Amino acid sequence: GDAPGSGMPAGRGGRRRTRERPDLLPDGTRVTVRGLQGAAQHNGKSGEVHESNDVTGRYTVQLDDGEVLRIKPENLLQSCSAELTGMERKPELNGREGRVTGWDASGGRYHVSLDGQVVSLKPDNLILPSGARATVIGLVSQPRWNGSTCKVVSFDRERRRYTVQMKDESTHLALKLESLRL
């Protein structure tokens, strides 16, 4: 039956579906595991977020191979579609959509699958979709937000700025493309 008062069906095992938060990956988000040290065999595997635990700060992720892991947010890369932009050497790629499949920390670039090929792109060459969760980085004027997770609300093409929603839900910031990391 429905979860009382929610107007929504009860979740798995009768759990009530919790309200989506701007600082957490929603249940059902596709992710890729990265940067695990003790269980490095799982790096590069894909799966789906099933829940988050505020006490441990970890997500429960069911991998595509069926295994279930509890993983810290910094060891997950949200796998989402993103629009290519600002491609000066290959302008024909601007406006095309690719899927983020990896992150090269040493080069500071996303790996993006585009027409069966993987291309390496700087963060300012991708427009993340509304609803994506990202970490704020490199703010000088408001450094208190650096390291915070936010939700992408929209992208203003004229100003080339995201509008993002912070954890408290009332704070919205306008951020440059290079100020967010998946």
Disulfide bonds with the S-S distance in Angstrom:
none
